[in-house]
Amino acid sequence: MKPPHTSLTVVLKEEHTRIREWEERQAKEERRRRAQLRVSLPDRKIYGQRQYYSW
C-alpha cells in the first residue's frame, strides 16, 4: 500500500498560453474538417418531375 501523497502542478503563464493556442489550432482544424465533410441530403419526395409520356 502506498502512503497518501499530494501533487502540485505549476503551469507558467507562457505554458498556459502555449497550451491554449494549441487547443485553438486543434479546434480550428476540426471545424475546417467538419465543414469539408459532405453531408447527404435527406430523402424527400420529388414533385413536378416525371416522364414526359404517361402511357
N, C-alpha and C positions, 0 to 999 in steps of 0.2 A: 504494500500500500504506500502511495506517495503522500508525503506531507502536504498540506494545503499551501498554496503559494499565490502571490499576486503578480500580475504582469503589468508593466507600464509601457505604453507605446507613445512615443513622441514623434509627431509629424511636423516638420518645419513648414513654414509658410510657403516656401518655394516648392517643396514637395507636394503640398496640398494643391497648389496652383497647377503643377505639372500633371497630377492625377486628374484634376477637374478638366483640364484641356484635353487630355487623352480620352476621357469619357465623352466629352462633347464631340470629338472627332469620330469616335465609335458610333455615337447616336446619329450623327450626320450621314455617315456611310450607310448605316442601317436604313435610314429614311430614304436615301437615294436608291438602295437596292430594292426596297419595297415599292418605290414609285416605278421602277423598271419592270416589275412583275406584271405579266399580262393577266388581267382578271377577265374570265369569260363572262359574257353577258348572260343573264338568266333566260331560260327558255320561256318564250311567250308566244301567244297566238299571232299569226300573221294575217293582217286584214288587208283587203284590197289587192292581193297578189294571187292570181290564179291563171290557169291556162287560158289562152285567148279563144280556144274552142271548148265547147262544153257538150260534146255528144258522147 
